[in-house]
C-alpha cells in the first residue's frame, strides 16, 4: 500500500475523532440556546437541527478524505 494512502486514511480517522470530540459541545450549546433565548417553537426547531447538520458535515469531510485515499488522489 502506498504511504500517501496510509497517511490519508490516518488523516480521515483523525478528522472523524476530532469531530466526534467536539460534537457534545455542539449539542449542549444548541440545547442551551433553544432553552434560554426565548425564541419561538419554529425557530427552536431549526436551531435544534444544527447538530444534525454538523454531524453530516463532519462525517462527510472524513468520508471525502477516505474516498480520496481509496481513489488514489492526494488529500
N, C-alpha and C positions, 0 to 999 in steps of 0.2 A: 504494500500500500504506500502511496506517495506521502511524503512528510507533510505536504501542504493540505492534503485531505485530512490527515490526523489533526493538524492544527485547527482546521476549520470546524471539525466535529467537536473538538475540545472547546472552541470558542462558542459554538452553539449551546453546549451544556452550560458554560459559564453565564451566557446571556439568560438562559432559562432559569438557572438557580438565582441569579441576581434579581430577576423579575419576581420570582416567587418569594424572595426575601422581603421585597417592598410591598407586595400585594396586601398583606394585613393592614399596613398603614393606609393604603388607598381605601380599603373597605371601611376602616374605622373613621377615617376623615369624612367620607361621604355620608355615613350614617349620622355622624355628629352634625354635619352641615344640614342634612334633611330635618333633623330633630330640633335644632336650636335656632335656625334663622328665621322662622316664621313665614316660610313660603307656603303657597297653597299646595293642594294634593297633586295637581297635574305637574307642577314644577318639581315637586319632591320625587315623583315617579321618574322624571327624566334624570334628575341628579342621581337616583339610585341605579341608573344604568351605567354610570361611569366605571365601576369596577368590571362590568362585562366588557365594555369597550377596551379597557386597559388589558384585560386578560387576553382578548383576541389579538390585540396589538403585540403584546409580549411573546405569546406563543407563535404568532405569525413571523416575527423577526427571527426567533430561534429556528423556526422551521425553514425560513428562507436561507439562513446561514448553513443549515444542514443540507438543504437541497443543493445549494451552490457547491458544497463539498462533495456530495454524491455525484453531481454532474461533472465535476472536474474543473469548474471555474474557480476563480480566486474570490475570496470573501472581502 
